[in-house]
Amino acid sequence: MRTNKLNDFVSSYRRRLVNSRDKAIMASHYYERENTKLQFPIICFSSLSGFICFLASSKVIAIANYQEILTMSAGFISVLSSIVQAVSNNLKYQARADSFRMQAEAYSALITRMRFFNYSPSEPGEFIQLLETKILEVKSRQQYFIPLHILETYQEIHDIITHDSVSESTEEKIDIGHLEMASTS
């Protein structure tokens, strides 16, 4: 038979895992947006460079000086595209987004296990040991830190939710999208 102390422990840890999962999801979305901001110019520069090369090599523009200018412009735009691509590769935004997404999925799996624990006849000691092992495994695989502005935004949201749940007379609604946008600008 499970004690209230054990149930409190499981409930508390489930909340902590939900918080960790939510932070990882926010970090994943942030890095996906940042990656898109870098990938879009690369696509545009590459397309523009290809179009200018096509114009320079075609017979549409017969004046030699314009062909040289177009060729130089295409080369310059290709260099810009390469620089932005190198910056994108160095920042590893996509790898960070994928890493945080996998972490969020692992936390979700642990949350599901905790829900089933409430209904299973398994031994609490074994379950807690397994839980500890899995949490340490998930944390050890994460090589990136969650950006500070996400942690601050999450804390603001958590404080508002906590305050609203304590004070039942509060009519204030939580606009999570507004808080998220305010922290990124």
N, C-alpha and C positions, 0 to 999 in steps of 0.2 A: 504494500500500500504506500502511495506517495504522500509525502508530507507537504504542508503549505510552504515550507522553506524551499523545498525542491521545486515546487510549482512556481514560486516567486523567482527563483534562480533562472529557470527555463524561460519564463516570461520576460525577465529582464534581458537575458541574452538574445532572445528573439528580437526585442526592440533594438538592441545594439546592432544586430546583423541587418535589420531593415534599414537602419540609419547608414550603415556602411555600404549597403547595396545602393541606396539612393544617391549617396555621394559619388559612387563609382559610375552610376548612370549619368549623373550631371557632368562628370569629368569626361566621359566618353562622348557625350553630345557636344561639349565645348571643343574638344580636339577634332571632332568631325567637321564642325563649322570652320575652325581655323584651317584645316586641311583644304576645305573647299575654297576658302578665300585665296589660297595659294595656287590651287590647281586651275581655277578659272582663268587667271591671266596666262598661265602656261599654254592652255588650249587656244586662247585668243591670239597670243603671239605666234604660235606655231602655224595657225591657220593663216594669219596675215602674212607671215613670211613666205609661206607656200604660194599664196595668191600673188604677191609681189614678184616672186621668182618666175611665176607663169607669165606675168605681164612683161617682165624684162626679156624673157626668151621668145615671146611671140612677135609676130610681125605687125601687131596693132600699133606699136610705137616704133616708128622707123628712125627717129632721131637718135643717134648714138649716145649723145650726152645724157639723155633721159634714161636710156637703158643702163648706163653706168651708174647713174644716181639710184635707179631702182634696185640694181644688184647690190650696191653698197647699203641701201636701206634694208634690204632683205637680210643681209649679213648682220647688220646691227640689231635688228629685231630678233634674229636667231640667237645672238649672244645674250640679249636680255632674257629670252626664254630659257636659255641654259643656266643663267645666273639664278633665276627664280626657281628653277628645278633643283639646283644644287642647294639652295636655302631650304626648300621643302624637304629634300632628302636628309639634310642635316638636322632639322628640327624634329623629324620623325613623328609628325602629328598623327598620321594614319596608324603607325605602330602603337602609339599611346592610346588612341581611341580603341583599337582592337584589344589592347591589354586591359583597359578598364571595363570594356564590355564583357570580356571573359571573367573578370573578377566579379562583376555584378551577377553573371549567370551562376558562378560558383556559390555566391552568397544566397541566391534564390534557391538553389538546391539544398543548402543547409537549412534555410527557413522552412522548406517543405519537410525535411527530415524532422525538424523540431515540432511541426504540427502533428506529424504522425506519431511522435513520441508520446504525446498526450493520450493516445488511444492504444498504444502498444504495451504488451506485458514485459518488455525488455528490462533488463537490470539497469537502474539509473547510473551506477558507477561506470559500467561499460559504455553507456551512451555518452556520458560527459567526457570520458577519455577520448572516444571517437570524435566528438565534437571539437574538443581542443586540438586534436591532431589535424583535423580538416581545416580549422580556422588558421592554424599556423602554416599549413601547406598553402592555403590561398594567399595569405599575407606574404609568404616567402617568394611566391611567383611574381608579385607585383614589384617592378623595378622603378616605377615612376611615382612621384608624389602628386597628390591632388592639388591643383592650383589653389593658392590662398584665397582668392576672391570667391571660389566655389565653397570653400569651408566657411567663410564669413557669411555668404548668402544662405547657406544651409542652416547656420546657427540663427540667423535672423528669422527664417521660416519656422524653425523649431521653437524659438522663443515666443513667436506670435501664437503658434498652435498651443503651446503649453499654457500661455496666458489665457487664451480663449477657453481652453478646456477647464481651467480653474475657475474663471469668472463666467458663470452662466448667464449673467445679465448683459454681456457684451453683444452688441449687434454688428460688430465689425466683421467684414468678410475678408478672407485671405486671397490676395491676388498673387499667386506664385509666379505667374508669367511676368508680372510687373517687377517683382523683386529680382527675378533672374535677369531681366533686361537692364535693370538699374545697376546691377553689379558688373555687367560686362561693358558698360559704357563709361 
